[in-house]
Amino acid sequence: MTKFFESIDAAKAEWDALQPLSPEHERRLWLKLRLEWNYHSNHIEGNTLTYGETVLLLLHGQTHGNHTLREYEEMKAHDVGIGHLRNLAADKARLINPGDIRDLNKIILKEPFWKPTQTPDGQTSRAQVIPGEYKTLPNSVITATGELFEYASPMEVPARMQAFVDWLGETLADQTQNILAIAAGLHHEFVLIHPFDDGNGRVARMLVNYLFLRNGYPPIIVPTEQKKDYLTALRLADAGDFLPLAEFFGNQLTRSLDLAIRAAKGESIDEPSDVEKQVALFVRGAQDRKEELGMPTKEVLGQLMEISFRVLIEALERKLEGLKPMFAKYEVITENLRGTGATGSGVSQREISFQVPGGRILMTFHFLGYKGEATTPFDHQTVVGIHFPPGRYSVTYDDNVVVTKAYSEPLLAEEIDQVSARILAQTFGAIRARAGTLE
């Protein structure tokens, strides 16, 4: 376990050394973490919006799917709550207090609503939830063994919450305590208090991220796919074993630090599932706006860049760079819609700006001075273009169209792999032919 903690400390040191991030790298990292945080934390509590519907709602203000109005509202409210939490964490002059925590609950629940409940004798009833107000009735949960577990009583809550933030302040002042141990204790104690009639789980995860953000870490995401492991770790903490919960948070923190470090270095933070998650969103949104037959808007081009084009560019860079040792010099020149050129080996790491709809992105991969045996020394260049005429976009290789699609159809992950592999094969074949080694 010591090595596990040490690996996190090493990643944190690397993350700290990369500060400050460029605005672009900060934007794309936070966008990913923010969307995942909203989706997973709400989904764990029963919200049925898909990831794509979450993105559609939070980035474009559009709804889709057969969901209740409350599900849409709570997703938007949770997003506002995350913004408020970031401000609280950034204020190093003071520690979060019980009033701040009540505000978080008030923000994410937004407005009063009625919640199904049971009377002490087991009769079906309902109770009104008042956002930001401590509970007025006892709450409990049935454990996996069928036992009734009672949280703190309503009368205990104010004193327990004050003791909770006092403990947090004292613990943070103790430089010897590991942050994962603090996170596990913080989450567990808040859940034991269960101060509100609703929203306790979401606020608990927000408070864990308050701790991480305040101490310079990126926020963690508790994945809905790991809900069972998460709840098991909480139950073990009930029995006095906090290590599994600390380890669980450590695994999520490891992932967040890895994403953050890659973002800070300008590397891709897209994971295989990210493209697929956003495909349905993009297709649906673009079709709803009926922009397929005309010139694409800046918004659509920007979405295509994030979902497809940047991923394609990075795939091309990785594959074609494998030919670099065969030549004395290798360089890449990219020309974007501004018509400006830039030289280097990291096309995908530069910001490609869309000034106006239409136009193209051209990437020229220069292989200079073939180092192998050849009758005559030669150079080679591969030109890949992404073109934006009305109606459909296309990807070309040396002026030959490789793929063409409507603006409502992003390149899927497997298509990106196929296109980049095809261009690599054709480039390699051309080089072998020039070298006289084509069989």
C-alpha positions as CSV (number, residue, x, y, z in Angstrom):
1,M,0.0,0.0,0.0
2,T,2.9,2.3,0.7
3,K,4.1,1.9,-2.9
4,F,0.5,2.8,-4.1
5,F,0.6,6.0,-2.0
6,E,4.1,6.8,-3.3
7,S,3.0,6.4,-6.9
8,I,0.2,8.9,-6.3
9,D,2.6,11.3,-4.7
10,A,5.0,11.0,-7.7
11,A,2.1,11.7,-10.1
12,K,1.0,14.7,-8.0
13,A,4.6,16.1,-8.1
14,E,4.7,15.7,-11.9
15,W,1.3,17.4,-12.1
16,D,2.5,20.3,-9.9
17,A,5.6,20.7,-12.1
18,L,3.4,21.2,-15.2
19,Q,1.5,24.2,-13.7
20,P,0.2,26.5,-15.0
21,L,-1.7,24.8,-17.8
22,S,-2.3,26.7,-21.1
23,P,-6.0,27.9,-21.3
24,E,-6.7,25.4,-24.1
25,H,-5.3,22.4,-22.1
26,E,-7.1,23.6,-19.0
27,R,-10.4,23.9,-20.9
28,R,-10.4,20.5,-22.5
29,L,-9.3,18.8,-19.2
30,W,-12.0,20.5,-17.2
31,L,-14.7,19.9,-19.9
32,K,-14.0,16.1,-19.7
33,L,-13.9,16.0,-15.9
34,R,-17.0,18.2,-15.5
35,L,-19.1,16.2,-17.9
36,E,-18.1,12.9,-16.3
37,W,-18.6,14.2,-12.8
38,N,-22.1,15.4,-13.6
39,Y,-23.1,12.2,-15.4
40,H,-21.7,9.6,-13.0
41,S,-22.6,11.3,-9.7
42,N,-26.2,11.7,-10.8
43,H,-26.5,8.3,-12.5
44,I,-25.3,6.6,-9.2
45,E,-28.4,8.2,-7.6
46,G,-30.8,7.0,-10.2
47,N,-30.8,9.8,-12.9
48,T,-31.5,8.0,-16.2
49,L,-30.0,10.6,-18.6
50,T,-27.3,8.9,-20.8
51,Y,-23.8,10.4,-21.1
52,G,-24.7,11.8,-24.6
53,E,-27.9,13.3,-23.3
54,T,-25.9,14.9,-20.4
55,V,-23.5,16.5,-22.9
56,L,-26.4,17.7,-25.1
57,L,-28.1,19.3,-22.1
58,L,-25.1,20.9,-20.4
59,L,-23.2,22.1,-23.5
60,H,-26.1,22.9,-25.8
61,G,-29.1,23.4,-23.6
62,Q,-31.1,20.8,-25.5
63,T,-33.1,17.9,-24.2
64,H,-33.7,14.5,-25.6
65,G,-35.2,11.3,-24.4
66,N,-38.1,10.2,-22.3
67,H,-37.0,11.6,-18.9
68,T,-38.8,13.5,-16.2
69,L,-38.3,17.3,-16.0
70,R,-36.8,16.8,-12.6
71,E,-34.0,14.7,-14.1
72,Y,-33.0,17.4,-16.5
73,E,-33.3,20.1,-13.8
74,E,-31.2,18.1,-11.3
75,M,-28.4,17.5,-13.9
76,K,-28.2,21.3,-14.7
77,A,-28.4,22.2,-11.0
78,H,-25.6,19.7,-10.2
79,D,-23.4,21.4,-12.8
80,V,-24.0,24.8,-11.1
81,G,-23.1,23.1,-7.8
82,I,-19.8,22.0,-9.3
83,G,-19.0,25.5,-10.3
84,H,-19.8,26.8,-6.8
85,L,-17.7,24.0,-5.2
86,R,-14.7,25.0,-7.3
87,N,-15.0,28.6,-6.0
88,L,-15.1,27.3,-2.4
89,A,-12.0,25.2,-3.0
90,A,-10.1,28.0,-4.6
91,D,-10.7,30.3,-1.5
92,K,-7.7,29.3,0.6
93,A,-8.5,32.1,3.1
94,R,-11.2,30.1,4.7
95,L,-12.4,26.6,5.2
96,I,-15.8,25.3,4.1
97,N,-18.4,25.7,6.8
98,P,-21.9,24.1,7.5
99,G,-23.6,27.0,5.8
100,D,-21.6,26.3,2.6
101,I,-22.5,22.7,2.7
102,R,-26.2,23.6,3.1
103,D,-25.8,25.9,0.1
104,L,-24.4,23.1,-2.0
105,N,-27.4,20.9,-1.2
106,K,-29.7,23.9,-2.0
107,I,-28.1,24.4,-5.3
108,I,-28.1,20.8,-6.5
109,L,-31.7,20.2,-5.4
110,K,-32.8,23.6,-6.6
111,E,-36.5,23.6,-5.4
112,P,-38.7,21.8,-3.0
113,F,-40.3,18.5,-4.1
114,W,-42.2,15.6,-2.6
115,K,-40.4,12.3,-2.0
116,P,-42.0,8.9,-1.4
117,T,-41.4,7.6,2.1
118,Q,-42.8,5.3,4.8
119,T,-44.3,5.9,8.2
120,P,-42.7,4.2,11.2
121,D,-45.4,1.5,11.0
122,G,-44.5,0.8,7.3
123,Q,-47.3,2.7,5.6
124,T,-46.6,4.4,2.3
125,S,-46.4,8.2,2.6
126,R,-44.5,11.1,1.2
127,A,-42.4,13.9,2.6
128,Q,-41.5,17.3,1.3
129,V,-37.8,17.9,0.7
130,I,-36.6,21.4,1.3
131,P,-33.3,22.1,-0.4
132,G,-30.6,23.3,1.9
133,E,-32.5,22.5,5.1
134,Y,-31.4,19.8,7.5
135,K,-33.7,16.8,7.8
136,T,-36.6,17.1,10.3
137,L,-37.5,13.4,10.2
138,P,-35.2,10.4,11.0
139,N,-33.8,8.6,7.9
140,S,-32.4,5.1,7.6
141,V,-31.4,2.4,5.2
142,I,-32.0,-1.3,5.0
143,T,-28.6,-3.1,4.8
144,A,-27.7,-6.1,2.6
145,T,-28.4,-8.3,5.6
146,G,-31.9,-6.8,6.0
147,E,-31.1,-4.8,9.1
148,L,-32.2,-1.2,9.7
149,F,-29.3,1.3,9.9
150,E,-30.2,4.6,11.4
151,Y,-28.3,7.7,10.5
152,A,-27.8,10.7,12.9
153,S,-31.1,11.9,14.4
154,P,-32.4,15.3,13.2
155,M,-31.6,16.8,16.7
156,E,-28.0,15.7,16.4
157,V,-27.3,17.1,12.9
158,P,-26.4,20.7,13.6
159,A,-23.8,19.8,16.3
160,R,-22.5,16.8,14.2
161,M,-22.0,19.1,11.2
162,Q,-20.1,21.7,13.1
163,A,-17.9,18.9,14.6
164,F,-17.5,17.6,11.1
165,V,-16.0,20.8,9.7
166,D,-14.0,21.4,12.8
167,W,-12.5,17.9,12.4
168,L,-11.7,18.7,8.7
169,G,-9.9,21.9,9.6
170,E,-7.8,20.1,12.3
171,T,-7.0,17.2,10.0
172,L,-5.9,19.4,7.1
173,A,-3.6,21.3,9.5
174,D,-1.9,17.9,10.3
175,Q,0.6,17.5,7.5
176,T,1.3,13.9,8.5
177,Q,-2.0,12.5,7.3
178,N,-2.4,11.0,3.9
179,I,-5.0,12.8,1.7
180,L,-6.7,9.5,0.7
181,A,-7.2,8.6,4.4
182,I,-8.7,12.0,5.0
183,A,-11.0,11.6,2.0
184,A,-12.2,8.2,3.2
185,G,-12.9,9.6,6.7
186,L,-14.6,12.7,5.4
187,H,-16.9,10.8,3.1
188,H,-17.8,8.2,5.7
189,E,-18.6,10.6,8.5
190,F,-20.8,12.8,6.3
191,V,-22.8,9.7,5.2
192,L,-23.2,8.7,8.8
193,I,-24.7,12.1,9.6
194,H,-26.8,12.0,6.4
195,P,-27.9,15.6,7.2
196,F,-30.4,16.2,4.4
197,D,-33.6,14.5,3.2
198,D,-32.0,14.1,-0.3
199,G,-28.8,14.7,-2.1
200,N,-26.5,13.3,0.6
201,G,-24.5,11.1,-1.8
202,R,-23.9,13.8,-4.3
203,V,-22.8,16.3,-1.6
204,A,-20.5,13.7,-0.1
205,R,-18.7,13.2,-3.4
206,M,-18.6,17.0,-3.8
207,L,-16.9,17.3,-0.4
208,V,-14.3,14.7,-1.3
209,N,-13.5,16.7,-4.4
210,Y,-13.5,19.9,-2.4
211,L,-10.6,18.2,-0.4
212,F,-8.7,17.2,-3.6
213,L,-9.2,20.6,-5.4
214,R,-8.2,22.6,-2.3
215,N,-5.0,20.6,-2.1
216,G,-4.1,21.0,-5.8
217,Y,-5.4,17.7,-7.1
218,P,-7.8,17.2,-10.0
219,P,-11.3,16.0,-9.0
220,I,-12.0,12.3,-9.0
221,I,-14.9,10.6,-10.8
222,V,-16.8,7.8,-9.0
223,P,-17.9,5.7,-12.0
224,T,-21.4,4.4,-12.0
225,E,-20.0,1.1,-13.3
226,Q,-18.1,0.7,-10.0
227,K,-21.0,1.6,-7.8
228,K,-21.0,-1.9,-6.2
229,D,-17.3,-1.6,-5.3
230,Y,-17.9,1.9,-4.0
231,L,-20.8,0.9,-1.7
232,T,-18.9,-2.2,-0.5
233,A,-16.0,0.0,0.5
234,L,-18.4,2.3,2.4
235,R,-19.9,-0.8,4.2
236,L,-16.4,-1.9,5.2
237,A,-15.7,1.6,6.6
238,D,-18.9,1.1,8.7
239,A,-17.1,-1.9,10.2
240,G,-14.0,0.2,11.0
241,D,-11.9,-0.7,7.9
242,F,-11.2,2.5,6.0
243,L,-8.4,1.1,3.8
244,P,-10.7,-0.2,1.0
245,L,-12.4,3.2,0.7
246,A,-9.0,5.0,0.6
247,E,-7.8,2.5,-2.0
248,F,-11.0,3.1,-4.1
249,F,-10.5,6.8,-4.0
250,G,-6.8,6.3,-4.8
251,N,-7.6,4.4,-7.9
252,Q,-9.9,7.2,-9.1
253,L,-7.3,9.8,-8.2
254,T,-4.7,7.9,-10.2
255,R,-6.9,8.0,-13.3
256,S,-7.6,11.8,-12.8
257,L,-3.9,12.6,-12.4
258,D,-3.1,10.6,-15.5
259,L,-5.7,12.5,-17.5
260,A,-4.5,15.8,-16.0
261,I,-0.8,15.1,-16.8
262,R,-1.6,14.1,-20.4
263,A,-3.7,17.2,-20.8
264,A,-1.0,19.4,-19.4
265,K,1.5,17.9,-21.9
266,G,-0.9,18.6,-24.8
267,E,-1.5,14.9,-25.3
268,S,-4.8,13.3,-26.1
269,I,-7.1,12.7,-23.2
270,D,-9.7,10.9,-25.3
271,E,-10.3,7.4,-24.2
272,P,-11.8,4.8,-26.7
273,S,-15.2,5.1,-25.1
274,D,-15.3,8.9,-25.3
275,V,-15.7,9.0,-29.1
276,E,-18.4,6.4,-29.0
277,K,-20.2,8.2,-26.1
278,Q,-20.4,11.4,-28.1
279,V,-21.3,9.9,-31.5
280,A,-25.0,9.6,-30.7
281,L,-25.1,13.0,-29.2
282,F,-23.5,14.7,-32.2
283,V,-25.6,12.9,-34.8
284,R,-28.8,13.7,-33.0
285,G,-27.9,17.3,-32.4
286,A,-26.8,17.9,-35.9
287,Q,-29.9,16.3,-37.4
288,D,-32.1,18.4,-35.1
289,R,-30.5,21.5,-36.3
290,K,-30.8,20.3,-40.0
291,E,-27.4,21.7,-41.0
292,E,-26.4,18.8,-43.1
293,L,-27.3,20.4,-46.4
294,G,-25.7,23.8,-45.9
295,M,-22.4,25.3,-44.6
296,P,-21.5,24.0,-41.2
297,T,-21.6,26.4,-38.3
298,K,-18.5,27.1,-36.1
299,E,-20.2,25.1,-33.4
300,V,-20.6,22.0,-35.5
301,L,-17.0,22.3,-36.8
302,G,-15.7,22.7,-33.3
303,Q,-17.6,19.6,-32.2
304,L,-16.3,17.6,-35.1
305,M,-12.8,18.7,-34.3
306,E,-13.1,17.4,-30.7
307,I,-14.9,14.2,-31.6
308,S,-13.2,13.2,-34.8
309,F,-10.6,15.4,-36.5
310,R,-8.3,15.8,-33.5
311,V,-8.4,12.1,-32.9
312,L,-7.7,11.4,-36.6
313,I,-4.7,13.8,-36.6
314,E,-3.3,12.2,-33.5
315,A,-3.7,8.7,-35.0
316,L,-1.9,9.8,-38.2
317,E,0.9,11.4,-36.2
318,R,1.5,8.2,-34.2
319,K,1.4,5.9,-37.3
320,L,3.5,8.0,-39.7
321,E,6.1,8.8,-37.1
322,G,7.0,5.1,-37.2
323,L,8.7,5.9,-40.6
324,K,10.8,8.7,-39.1
325,P,14.0,6.5,-38.5
326,M,14.2,5.8,-42.2
327,F,15.0,9.5,-43.0
328,A,17.5,12.1,-41.9
329,K,14.8,14.6,-41.1
330,Y,11.1,14.4,-40.4
331,E,8.8,17.4,-40.1
332,V,5.1,18.2,-40.2
333,I,3.6,21.4,-41.6
334,T,0.0,22.1,-40.9
335,E,-2.2,24.8,-42.5
336,N,-5.5,25.5,-40.9
337,L,-8.5,27.6,-41.9
338,R,-6.7,30.8,-41.1
339,G,-4.2,29.9,-43.8
340,T,-1.3,30.1,-41.4
341,G,1.4,27.5,-41.4
342,A,3.3,25.9,-38.6
343,T,6.2,23.5,-38.6
344,G,6.8,20.7,-36.0
345,S,6.1,17.2,-35.1
346,G,3.0,17.8,-33.0
347,V,0.1,18.9,-35.2
348,S,-2.5,17.8,-32.8
349,Q,-0.9,19.7,-29.9
350,R,-1.5,23.1,-31.6
351,E,-4.7,24.9,-31.5
352,I,-6.5,24.8,-34.9
353,S,-8.9,27.7,-35.0
354,F,-12.0,27.9,-37.2
355,Q,-12.3,31.5,-38.3
356,V,-15.0,30.9,-40.8
357,P,-17.1,27.9,-41.9
358,G,-15.7,26.2,-45.0
359,G,-12.0,25.8,-46.0
360,R,-9.7,23.0,-45.1
361,I,-6.9,21.7,-42.8
362,L,-3.8,20.5,-44.6
363,M,-1.1,18.4,-43.0
364,T,2.0,17.7,-44.9
365,F,4.3,15.1,-43.5
366,H,7.8,15.6,-44.9
367,F,10.3,12.7,-44.9
368,L,13.7,14.2,-46.0
369,G,16.9,12.3,-47.0
370,Y,16.2,8.6,-47.2
371,K,18.9,6.8,-45.2
372,G,18.5,3.3,-46.6
373,E,20.0,1.8,-49.8
374,A,18.6,3.5,-52.9
375,T,19.8,4.2,-56.4
376,T,19.2,7.9,-55.8
377,P,18.6,9.7,-52.4
378,F,15.1,11.0,-52.3
379,D,12.6,12.8,-50.2
380,H,8.9,11.9,-49.7
381,Q,5.9,13.8,-48.6
382,T,2.4,12.7,-47.6
383,V,-0.4,15.3,-47.7
384,V,-3.6,14.7,-45.8
385,G,-6.4,17.1,-46.0
386,I,-9.7,17.6,-44.2
387,H,-12.0,19.7,-46.4
388,F,-15.2,21.6,-45.4
389,P,-17.3,22.3,-48.5
390,P,-21.1,22.7,-48.3
391,G,-23.1,19.6,-47.4
392,R,-20.3,17.1,-46.6
393,Y,-16.8,17.0,-45.4
394,S,-14.0,14.8,-46.7
395,V,-10.6,13.4,-45.8
396,T,-8.1,13.2,-48.6
397,Y,-4.7,11.6,-49.1
398,D,-2.5,13.2,-51.8
399,D,-5.7,14.7,-53.3
400,N,-7.5,11.3,-53.4
401,V,-10.7,11.2,-51.4
402,V,-10.4,8.6,-48.6
403,V,-13.7,9.2,-46.9
404,T,-16.6,11.7,-47.2
405,K,-19.5,12.2,-44.8
406,A,-22.3,14.5,-43.9
407,Y,-21.6,17.0,-41.1
408,S,-24.1,15.1,-38.9
409,E,-21.8,12.0,-39.2
410,P,-18.6,12.1,-37.2
411,L,-15.8,9.6,-37.9
412,L,-16.2,6.6,-35.6
413,A,-13.3,5.1,-33.7
414,E,-12.9,2.2,-36.1
415,E,-13.1,4.5,-39.2
416,I,-10.3,6.6,-37.8
417,D,-8.2,3.6,-37.3
418,Q,-9.0,2.3,-40.8
419,V,-8.2,5.7,-42.5
420,S,-5.0,6.2,-40.6
421,A,-3.8,2.6,-41.3
422,R,-4.7,3.0,-45.0
423,I,-2.7,6.2,-45.3
424,L,0.3,4.6,-43.5
425,A,0.2,1.6,-45.8
426,Q,0.1,3.8,-48.9
427,T,2.9,6.0,-47.6
428,F,5.1,3.0,-46.8
429,G,4.3,1.5,-50.2
430,A,5.3,4.7,-52.0
431,I,8.6,4.9,-50.0
432,R,9.4,1.2,-50.7
433,A,8.8,1.8,-54.4
434,R,11.1,4.8,-54.5
435,A,13.8,2.8,-52.7
436,G,13.4,0.0,-55.2
437,T,12.5,-2.6,-52.6
438,L,8.8,-3.1,-53.6
439,E,8.2,-6.9,-54.0
